[in-house]
């Protein structure tokens, strides 16, 4: 008997609900501080213990009356709002407006009175305060005590992450309420009380001194105070106030935007901002360190307070009260970008490195310095004019006219000083896909072209249809060197995988190729020295620099990691005038770092901080952890294993990589150096062993497709045989002419249907059939992929999109997935797969394996009459089904097993493909001409007749209407009958015949005549999705 349904207890409901509101120590502290702010507190004191997950907070707020104390924490009770309008217009954006946060706090909260005697209150009761004192003290012990796993995860969280998260939340509160004095301490690992931050009340809100003091209290002197510039902008009901630093920082974590007092966290917009500054080459003006390219990242530090009309959607987006997508982002984003572009222009940072004129940048704006001329502050940008649009106008935001220089560009009188348009996209990771020229059999150049240097597309006047080419490392291993060209390039020939008798010509940059070879040799040698601890280190003298508290915690946490790279240091703290100054002293450095950057202490500190920033944001892996783990079966110091060391490449700090890149560039073969053919062959043979052979050390492409050449006999190889009836039964192929050994008789990548066995559905790629050696493939179709393909919003798939399961499709790579999704109309097939998967999951609950055995016992002798009679009964069943409503039909579904389920998918794919091919194409002609082996197969295995019935009935009920129109018993019987004896098995590659796995089968109509032969004189091979037959 099933248990009765009952309501959860109040305590359990509170514990479960609390996991939505408070998920960490930092969110609990943030909420407690907001609660104190909401009580109009002017002084707040916080002590927290990251290891014990305990918090003590005391404030001098207004407290509450005895009547209100009895209601504190009760569900949906608050003093702030009575309607939705109150919520939108709520002045205190920190308020716990739903009135349930304290009640749902997942710890043991205790309210204390502000007198000399402190006692725990077992129940809510009023303890009188001293008449002259008021406020609240809350003590929390055992946060998340009901969730020990989450407690463990929080305790294992690095201290610097906890403190950084706290800083972000506190910064928002202090910006909105600068009048608050906040004192925070924490219990460190030594169980000592350590100061976290102390802020004093700020008198003038939104002033540069206020922002500077808040930043200093949270992050110390991360940038000099005199480097901050004021930012002010007004546009209609929108205003932006804040500061920005003229000195860049090495992390993007010091960028803060608040929207009506709430934190605005929009990752895509943050990337757009940082890209703007990167393109403008926003770097330290006094940097004297030299390096090639732009390997180091610099970010702006800024605080922006945005005020705009309040909107309910912005108020209730997340439990943390953050805003991820602003309602008025179409206005706010352009305003912010306009303001930041103005700052860059005034500071001399522009994309074409031209000094911008203040009076032309904002035609309708007024730029005026602040009261302090030495700051050269940007302020009071007013994007308004006497002529006002009746609605929000982007042209008004962006300015109503162009600069003189922009006008000249539009007229064609001049061009920008520098235009960065890459010859290739940034997809040089072992694959290239670009237009190239073709050569006919007679040697004439066909009308194709090469990429344009300005657009990346073929735009020559003789270009008709560009041809796409793809090359990978495996194909590159077959490259044949022809010769050197112009003492700069190497011409190679690579046989085409797609067309027999065809080869593609490629041009390789000899300098880039040698640079890549040298770079990977340097990396291998360096990593070997690191693993064997043979790296040469030198002591340093006088390499000291001041670091902030946040930087101190970073250095302390990643000390072992930096030591692994030969960077050893000491952190010293000294007290001076009630302040603690922290100094970083670098004691040893590797020779190559000391030689290049020994005299650039601040730059070196910044480069190390960049690596630490990469580590905390998982852009780099930790070498110290990787060396301790057993992830890789081979040792890093085993130099004979060139396939193992690349796993550690992503661990190398940018500081080292930049030096390696420069070293490889200087040592590589230069342009203009003549090479013998044997030297070219040696270089290409070494390039084949590289992990990234198609790009140089700096990421630029090293190979370019040139043209295609074809063998004179290539066009005659497509129809070397004819199909004839034989006296011994069936049809067979006969050669139309003598062919040399190795000739390709047929190459076919078109098919009508495929089946992957249920047990291998997650281990075999559904596009190229690559096997993952028993491991579950990671790449599936997502609902976002499906929504991008959908044009009709009234389909079953759109209605049930929220429970999309991936249609039972797994892929070995994103390339396979995207190629699969690129097939015309494939969304129809995905929908059918998803319908089958959804209903099969429900059927599994009703399926009884004993039924399968019963079917075998019920097998009888089969004849043609019995088969036809059975299908006649099915026709009668169809008539009855058609009378039912769709909601009733679903209850007539037969219970099927995994074999019948996979066969349903096979038939569905066949229906989809025969409907997508052109009616007169060779594939369909071959398919409809395939011989049906239904009778012979059913005579041998009578149970298959019942099997077919289950598959047909399942599809007849579940297929969408647009598929029902061409689904009939005759078509179904031909699909099943032609599959028996004509399908090609999908077998595991690289294994012997006896040991290989059978993954499924595929029907390739044009190749079916070669499926069986008693005396074969040709080989059959599957290359991914292609069947290839070659003469012995």
N, C-alpha and C positions, 0 to 999 in steps of 0.2 A: 504494500500500500504506500502510495507516494505521500511525503510529508505535507502537512497543511500549510497554506500560505499565511504568513503572519507578518506583522509590522516589526521592523527593526527597533531595538531599544534606542532611547534618546541618546545615550552615551555613545553607542556604536555609530549612529547616524552622524553625530558630531565629529567622531574620529575620522570617518570616511570623508566627510565634507571638508575637513581641515586640510586634506592632502591636495585639494584644489587650490586653496587660498595660500597656504604656507608650505613650500616644498623644500626650503633650505634655511640655514641659520641666517643668511643675509636677508632673505625676504621677511623673516620674523622681526629682525632688528629694524628693517626699513619700515615695516608696518607700525612698530611700537613708536618710532620717532614721529611718524606721521600722526599717530594718535595724540602724542604730546603737542605737536604743532597745532593740531585741531583744537586743543584745549587752551590755546593762546599762551602757551608756555614761552618764557623768555630765556630760561636757563634749563638746559637738559644735560644730564650726566648719564653715560652709558658705560657699563663694564660687561664684557662678554668673554666667554671661555670657548674657543673653537673645538677643543678636545672633549670637554664635558657637555657641550651644547647647552650652555647656561647663559642667561642674560639677566642683568639687573639694570633697570632704568628708573631714574628719578627726575621729576620736573616740578616747576613751580606754577603749573597751569591752574586753571580755575577749579579743577576738581569737579565734584558733582554733589548734588543735594542728597540727603538720605533717601528721598523718594526715588531719585534716579538711580542710586546705587543698587537698589533692588531689581532694577530693570536692565542693568548693564549686561551686554552680551546676549540679551534675548533676541530671538530671530526677528529680523526685519523691524527693528526699532532704532530710531535715530532722531537726533534733535536738529538735523540739518535740512531735511527735505520732507515735503508733503505731497509733491506731484513731480511729474517729469520735467516741467518747466523749472522747478527749483533745482533739479539735478543739472540741467544745462547751464543755469545761471549761477551755480555754486561758486562762490569766490574762492573758498579753500579747496583746491584741487587735491589736497592730501587727505581729505575727509574720508572716513570709513562710512560711506553713505548708505551701505546696506545694513548696518547695525548688527552684524553677526560675526565680525572678525575675531574679537576677543573670545567669544564663546567657542569658536571653532579652532582656537589656537592649539596645535597638537603637542602640548606639553602640560606642565602642571603650573598654571599661573596663580600667583598669590597677590592680593591687594593689601598694602600696608598703609598705616597712618603715618603722618609726618611728625612723630613725637619721639621721645627718648626710648620708649619701650616698643620693641618690635616683636610681634607675635603672629604666627600663622593663623589665618582665619579659615576654619574648617567649613563654615557656611558664610553666606553673604550677610554681613551685619555692619552696622555703623560704629566706627571707632572715632571718638571726638578728636578733632585737631586742636592744636593750640590756637587761640584766637588770632594771633599775629602771623600764623603760617598757613599755607595752603599748597596743594599739589597732590601728586600721585606717585607712588612707587610700585613698580611691578617687578616681581622676581619670577623667572622661569627656570625650571630645572628639568632635565631629561626631555629636551625637545625631540619630537618624533619618537617617543619611547615605545609607541605601539608598532613601529616599523623598524626592526633592528637592522634589516638589510640597508635601508636608506640611511639610517644612522651611521652605519659603517662606511658607506660611500661618502657621506659628508665629512666624516672624520678623516678620511684618506685624501680629501681634497687639499691641494697645496694651499698653504697659508696666503701666498701672494694672490691667488685667485679670489679667495674670500675677501681679502682687504680691497682688492680692485673693484669687486662687485659692490662692496659697501660704499666706496668712494663715488661710484657713478650715481647711486641712489641719493647719497647725502648731498652731492653737488646740486642735483635738481631741487632738493628741499631748500638749500641755502640760497640758491638763486631766487627762488620764489619768496623766501622769508629771510632776507639778509640780517634782520634785526635779532636773530636768535644767537645765543651763545651756546655752543655745543662742545662738551668735553667727553672724549671717548678713550677708553683704555681696554686692553685685553690681556689675558693670561697667556704668556708665550710658552714655548716648549720647555723652558727651564722652570716653569711654574712661577714666574715672576711677573709682577704687574708692569706692563709696558705701555707707554703713551702711543695712541694711534693718531689722534688729532685733537687740536684745541682751536676753536674759532671764537672770535670776539664779535660783538654786535657791530654791524655796518650801518652807518648813518644814511648815506646816500645810495639808494638803489640804482641799478643800471649804470653806475659810474665806472670808469676804468679802474679806479682804486678798489672799488668793491669787488669787481671780478678778479683783480690781481690778488687781493687778500684771500679770497675764497680758494683760488687756485693754489696759492702758497700754503694755505693751511692743510690742503688735501694732498698736494703733490710736491711740496717744498719748492725749491727754485728750479723747476723743470725747464723754464726759460727765463731770461732776465726780464724784470718788470718793465724796463724801458723799451722792450721789444714789442709790447702789446699795443695794438691800435684799436681805436673805437670804431664800431660799425653801427650805423643807424640808417634806417630806411622807412619811408612811409608811402603807402599807396592805398588810397581810399580807406577802407576799414582795416587794412593790414599794416602792421608795423613790425620791424625787426630791430632789436637792440642786441649788442654783444661786443665781443672783442675777438681779435685774431692776432696771432704772433707772426712777426716778420721773420723770426728764426724758426726753421723747420725742426720737427722732432722725428724720432725713428719709429714711432708706433702710431697707428691710427686709432688707438684707444682714447686719445685726448681730444676727441671731437664730440661736442655735446650740443644737441638741439632740443629745445623745449617748445612745445606748442600749447599755448594757454596753460602753462604751468606743468604740463605733463611731458615726460620724456618721449621724444619722437625718434623711433628706431626703424629706419627704412634702409635695408642693406643695399638695394640696387641704387638708390639715390646717393648713398655714401660712396659707392664705387664711382659713380659719375663725377662727384666732387673731386675725389682723389685723382681720377684720370685727368681732370682739368688741370690740376696743379702739376701733375707729372708731365703733361704735354707742354706746360709752360716752363718746365725746367726749374721748378721751385726748389732750390738748393742753397746751402749756406754761402753767403757772398764771399766770406773770407777763407773758404776751403782751399788749402794749398796742396792737398794730397792728389796724386795723379792716378788715373785708372782709365781703362778703355771702355767706351760705351756708358751705359747707365745701370750698373749692377746693383747700386745701393738705392734704397727707398727713403724718400723724405716726405713727410706729411705735414699739413698745416695743423696747428693747434687753434681751436676756436670754440667760443661759447656763443650760441645764438638763441635769443629769446624771441619767439614769434607770438604775436597777439593777433587774433583774427576772430570773426564771428564764431561763437561756440556752436558745436553740433553734437547731438546725442550719440551719433555713430562713433565719434572720437572718444567719448567718455567711457564706453563699455566694451572696448575691443578685447582687452586682456585682463585677467585677474590682477596682474601687476600694475594696472592702470597706465601701461605704456601705450603709445599710439604707433601702429605699424604702417598704416595706410591713411594718410590725411584725407579728409573729405574734400578739402580745397587744394589738393596737391597740384592741380593744373595751374593754380595761381601762385602758390607758395614756392614751388620748385623753381620756376623761372625767376622769381624775385630773388631768391637766395643765390642762384647762379649769376644773376646780373650784378649783385652786390660783390660777390667774390671775384668776378671778372674785373670789376672796377678796381678792387684792391690790387689785383695782380698788375693791372695796367699802370696804376699810379706808382707801384713799386718797381716798375720796369720789367715785369715778367709777362711777356706776351708770346703767343704761339709762334709768331714769325720774328720774335726778338726785336720788334720795333717799339720805341717809346710811344706810348699812347698819349693823345692830347685830351686833357680833361674836358675841354669845351665841346669835343665832338663825340666822346664816348657815350654820354647821356644827353642827347639833344634837348630833352625836357627835364633834365635833372640839374640840381644845384649842388655843387661840391664845396663844402666849406670846412676849413680846419677847425680843430677844437680850441679850447682856451689855451692849451699848452702848445705853442708852436713847435717846440722841440720834438713833440711826439709825432708831428705831421699826421694827425689823425684824420681818418675818413669818416665823415659824419653828415647827418642831415640830408641824405639823398631823398629827394621828394619826387616820386614818379607821378607827377600830376602836371597839368597844364591848363591854360585858360580854355582850351578846346577839349571837351571831355566826351568820351564815347558814352552812349546810353547803356552799354553793358560792358562787362570785362573784355578788354581787348588786348591780345598778346602783342599787337604792334605797339600799343601804348606802353606795355611793360618793357619790351625790348628796345624802345626808342622809335621815333617817327621818321628818322632818316639815317642814312649810312654815313660812315666817315668818308673823307675825300679819297683815302686810299682804297676803301672798299668799292667806291664808285668806279675808280680806275680799273680795278680788277674786273668788275662786271662789264666794262666797256672793252676789255681786252688790251688796255694800254700798258698794263704791267701785270706781273704775276707775283704771288707770294714768294718771299725769300726762300722758304724751305717747305716743300711738300713731301710728307712721308707717306708714300704709297708703295707697299711692298710688292715685289714681283710675284710672289706666291702668297697665299694665305698662310697663317701660322700653323698649318697642318703638315709640318715636315717630320712628323714622328713616324718615320719608317714607311710612309706612304705618300705618293705624289699623284695628283690627278690634274693634268693640264692639257691644253690644246697643243697640237704638234702638226707638222706638215707630213703629207703622205706622198709616196712615190709609186707610180703605177708600175705594172709589169714591164712596160717598155722603157721605164726610167724617167718618164716625165713627171714633173712635180704636179700634184693635184692642187686644187684650189682650197688650201687650208693655210693657216698662218701661225704666228707666234704671239705670245702675250704682249700686250701693250705695256710700256713702262709706266704709264699714267693711270690706266684703268684696270689692268690685270686681265683684260679680255682681248680676243682677237678683233682688231678693228681695221686691218689692212684692206685695201680695196679689192684684192683678189680672193678674199676669204668668203666661202659659202657656209660650210658646215664644219665647225671645229670638232675634233675627235678627242675623246677623253681617254687617258691612259693611266693605269695604276701599276705600281711596282712595289714589291715588298722585299724584305731581306732574303727570303728564299729564292725569289727570281733573280735578285742581284747576284747571287752566288754563281749564276750561269753567264755572267757578263764576259764578253770576249773583247779584248783590247784591239782596236784597229790601228790607232796611231795618235801622236800628239798633234795638236792644231795650234798654230801661231804661238808656240812656246808658252801657252797659257792654259789650254784645255786638253782634256783627254777624251777621245771619241771611242765609245764602246757600243757593242751590239748585244742585244738581249733577245733571245727567241721569244715570240709572243705565246702566252699561255692560252689565249683565246682562239688564235688562228694558226693552223699548221702551215708551215712554209712561209710564215711571216715573221719578221724581226723588227724590233724597234731600236732606233739609234738614240743614244743619249750623250750629252756633253757634260763632262765633269770638270769643275774648277779644281785645278791641280793644287793650288794653295789651300783651298778649303778642305780638300781630301787629306792632304798631309797634316794639316792643322788638327783635324779630328783624330787621326791616328796617333799623333804625338800627345794630344790631350788625354786620351784614354790610357796610354802608356804611363803618363805622369800620375793619373788618378790611381791606377793599379799599384804603382810603386809606393805612392804616398799612403794608401790604405794598408798596404802590407807593413810599412814602417809603423803605422799607428797600432796595428794589431800585435806586433811583436815588441812594441814599446822601444823602437830604435830611432824615433824621431829626435833629431838634434835640437836641444834646447839651450838657450843662453840666458843668463841672469840680466836683469834690467836695472837701470839706475835712474831714480827720480821720476818714474812713470806713475804719477798720482793724479787723481781727479776726484772732485766732489760728486757724490751721487745722492739721489733723493731716497726717501724711505721706500717708495714703491720699487725703485731700481735695486735697493739693497736686498729686499726680499727675493727679487728675481735672481740676483747673483748668488745668494745663499742657497736657493733651491737647486739651481743648475750648476753648482760648483763641481760636482763629479763629472758632468758632461764637458765643461770647459777644460777641466784637468785632463780629460781624455784626449783633447786636441792640443795639449801642451801649453795651455793658458792657465798659469797659476797666479793666484792673487791673495791679498789679505784685505780685510775690511776693518777699519779702525774708526771708533766713535769717540769724539771728544765733546765735553760740555763747555759751553761758553755763553755767558749772559743768559742763563736759564734755557738755552737752546742746545740741542745736540747736533753736531756736525758729523757727517759720515763721509769718510774718505776711502776711495778704492786705490789700493797700491798693487800694481801688476809686478810680480816678482820674476817670472820667467816667461819667455815667449819662444816659439820656434824660430829658427834662423831666418827663414824666408820672410816671416812677418816682421821681425825686428829690423831686417835690412831695408825693407821698403817703407815701413810706417813707424819706425822707431822714434822719429822726431815729431810725430803727429799724434799726440796723446789723446786729444779730444776726438779726433776722427776715429782713432782706434777704439775708443770707448763706445762711440756711436755704432761702429761696425759690429762690435760684440753685442751691443743691445739689440741690433737688428736680428742677429742670430737667435737671441733669447726670445725676441718677439715671434720669430718664425717657429720656435719650439712650442711656445704656449698657444699658438694658433694652429699647430699641427701642419704647418707648411714644410717643416723639416722633421725628420725622425731623430730620436735620441740614440746616438751611437752606443753610449754606455749600456742602455737597456738592450739594444740589439745584440751586442756582443755577449751579454749574459744569458740571453734566451737561446732556445734550441730550435728557432724557426728554420734555420738553414742547416742542411745536413752536412755541408762542407765547411771547413774552417776558412776564415777570411784570408789567413796567411798561406793557404795552399795556392800558390801562384800558377799551378798547372790547371786549375779550374777557372777558366776565363768566364764561365757562365755564372759564377757565384758572386764575385765582387761587385757587380753592378747593383746588387740589392742594397749596397751601402752608399751609393752615390748621393742619394737624397739626404744623407746625414752631413755631408761636407758643408761647412759654413761658407757663405758667400765670400767672406774675406779670403779664404783659401782659393775658392773657385776663380775669383777675379785674377789672382796671381797666376794660376795655372793657365787660364785662357790667354793672358798676355804672353806668358812664356811659350806656349804652343804657337801663337801667332808669329812671334819673333823668330822661332826656330824652323817654321815650315818653309817649304819650297816657295820661292817668290815667283810672281808673274815675270815672264820673260826668260825663265831658266829653261834651256833646252834639255829634253830627256830622251834617252834611247827607248825603244819599244819595250825592251826588257825591264827598264826602270819603271815604265808606266805599268807594266804587268805586276811588278812587285808591289807598287803602291796600291793598285786595285785589290790585289790578294790580301794585303794587310787591312784595307778598308772593309773587306767582307767580314772580318772578325770583329769589327766595331759594333757596339750596341746601338749607336745612332749614326749610321753611315751616310745619311742624306742631309746632314746639316753640319756646319762648321762649329768651332768652339763657341762662337757668339750667337748661334742659333739661326744663322742665315743658310738658305738652301745651297747645297753643293752640287746638285745634279739638275739637269734641264732636259726634258724630252725634245728631240729634234725632228725626226721624221720616221716614217714606217716604210720598209721595203718588203716586197712580196716575191716569193719564189715563182718562176714562170709556170710551174705546173699547179699552182695553188688552186686556181679556179676549176681545174678538171677533176679535183678530188672529191667533189661534193656528191656526184652520182656515179660511183664506180661499180654499181651493182644493179640488178633488176630482180623483182620478186616473181616467182613462178610456182604453179601447182606441181606437186611431186606425186609419183606413182605410189610411194610408200605412205602417203597421207600428209595432209597439211600443206603449208607453203614454205618455201625456203628461198634464200638469196643466192644468186649466181653472179659472178664477176662479169662485167661488160668488156673488160680488156685486161691484159697483163699489167700487173702493178709491181713496182720494186718493193723489196722487203722494207718494212717499217712504214709503208704508206697508210695514211689515215683513211679508213673506209667510211666511217660515220662519226660525227661528233654531235651530240644532242643534249641540250640543256632544257628542252621543253618537256613537260610531263602533265598528266591529267590528275594525278592524285598520289598521295603518299600516306603511309601509316607508320607511326613509331610506337612500338610496344609500350604498354602501360608502365611496366617496371623500369623502362629507360626514358620515360617522358621528361624527367628533370635532369638527365645526364647527357642527352644528345641534342645538339642544336637543331632547332626546327627549320633552319634555313640551309646550312651547309652540312649538317649531319656529323659535325665533329663531336667526338666522344670525350668526356671530361674525366675519363678513368675512374668512374664510380662516384665522383663528387657532384653535388648539386650545383647546377649553373646559377649564376647570380643575376643575370639580366632577364627581366620580364617586361611585358608590355604593361604600362601604367595607364591609369584613367586619363592622365593628361595627354598621352599619346593618342588615345581613342578620341578625346574631345577635339583634338586638332584635326582629325580626319572626318568627323561627323558633319554632314551638311543638313540632314533631316533630323529635327529635334523631337519627332514624334515616334521614334522607333523604340523597340523593347530595350535596347542598350541605353538610350538616353534616359528612359524612365527608371532603370535600375542601375544607373552609373555609380551610385554610392557604395554598392556592394560588389563592384567589379573585382574579379579574382585573377585577371591576367589571361583569360581564355585558354588556359592550359598550355601556353607557349613559353618555351625557354630558349635563350640564345647564348652563344658563346662569346659574343662581342656586341658592342653597340652598332658596329658597321653591319653585322648580319641583321640586327633588329631593324635598323633604319632602311636597309635594302628590302626587307620583307614588308615593312610598312609602306614602302614606295610603290608597291604593285597597285595598278589601277583597281579601284573598287574593293580593296582588301578589307575595308571596314565591314562589308557584308559578311565575309567569311568569319571575321573575328566575332561578329554578333552571333552567328550560328554556333561557333565554338563555345561562347560564353553561355548561351542558352542550354546547350548540351551539358556543360560542366555544372551549371546551377541545378539542373534537374537530376543529373546523375548523383550528385551529392545527397539529394533527398532520397533517391532510390536505394542508395547503399544502406540506409537505415532499415529498409524493408527486405533487403536481399538475403536469402538463405542459401548458403553453399550447397546444402543437401539437394536443393532443386536442380542444380547442375547435374548431379549424379543421377537424379531421377530421369532427366532428359536422355542421358546415355542409355539407360535401361529401356527407354521407350523407343529406341531406334528400330526401324523396320526396313525391309527391302524397298529400294526406290526405283521407280520407273518414270518415264516421261509423263504418263497419264496421271500418276500420283502427284507429280510436281505441278502440273497444270490445274489439277483439282484443288490443290492446296491454295494456289494463287487465286482461284475463283472464289474460294471462301474469304480470302482477304479482300477481294473486290466488294463482296457483300458487307464485310465489316466496314469498309470505307464509306459506303452509303449511309450506314447507321451513324458513323462518326460525324459525317457532314451535317447531320441534322442537329447536332449538339452545339451549344454555345461554346465559345473559346474557354470560358471559365470552367465548363463541365468536361471538356475534352481532356484536360490535364489529368483528370482522375482515371482516364482509360489507358494511361501510359503503362506498358508492361515493365516488369522488373528486369533489369539487364545487369550483366556482369561487366567486368572491365574489358573483356575481349569484345563484347558487343558494343560497348561504349567507344572504344578506339575504332571499330569498324564504322560506326555512325560518323565519326569525324572524317574517316577516309571517303565515304560516300559524299558527305557534305562538301569536302574540298573538290571532289571530282565534279560535282554539279556546278560549283562556283567557277572552276577553270574551263569546263566545256562551254559555259555560258559567256566567258570573257574572251575566248579566242574568236577570230574572224571565221565566218561560216565556211569559207573556201580554203582555209589554210591547210597545210600538209599534216599538221598535228591532228586536227579533227578528222580529216579524211582517213588517216591511219587508225585513229581511235575507233571510228564507226566500222572500219574494216577488220578490226581484230576478231579473231575466232573465239567464240564463247565455248568454254569447257565446263559449262554448268552441269550437264548430265553426267559426264564421267566423274566429276568431282563429288557430286552428291551420291552417286552409286558407291563410291569408295568410302565416303563419310556421310551417312544419312542424316546425322545430327545437324549438319550444316543447313538443311532446309528449315528446321525450327529456328536456327540461328538467324537466317535471313529474314524470317518473319518478324522476329523481335526487332531487328535493326530497321526494317521498313516501317513498322508501326510506330516506332519511336520517332523516326524522322517525319512521318506523315503528320503526326500531331504537333511536333515542335518547330518544323520549318516555317519561317515567315512567309507571308502571302506572296511576296515577289519571287520566292523560290518554288512555291507550290505550283506555279503556272507551268513549269517545265519538269516537274517531278512526277513520274508515273511508274507503274509496275514494269513496263517494258524497258524503260531507261534504267531502272534499278537493276533488273536482271542482267542487262548487258554490262553494266558497271561491274557487278559481282562475277558474272561469267567470264568476262575478258580478263579480270584480275587473276583468275585461276589459270596458271600456266604461262602468263605473259608478264607478270611483275618481276622486277629486278630486286633482289635482296639488298638491303642496306647492312653491310657487314663491317665489323671492326677492322680498321686498317692497321697494317704493321704486325699482324699476328699470323701464325700458320693457320691452315684451313681447319685443323682439328681444334685449335685453341681460341679461335676468334669468336666474338659475341655476335648474335643476330639481333639487330636493332629494329628491324621492320622491313618494309618493302615499298617500292615505288613503281608506278606504271608509266613507262616511257614508250608511247606508241610507235614512234619511228624506229626505235631500237629493238622492238619486241621480236623481230624476226631473227635476231642474233642471240636470243635468250638461251636456246638449247641447240646443241649439235653433237652428234656422236663422234665425228672426226673434225674437231675445230681446227682451222688454220688461221685464226686471228685471235688476238688478245682483247679482252674487255676490261676497261679500267674506269673507276669512278673518281673524278677530280671534283670534290665538293658536290655541286649539283649537276655536274656534266658527266654523261656517259660517253666514253671514247673507245672506239674500236680500231685496232691497227693490225695490218697484215703481217704474218710471221716473216 
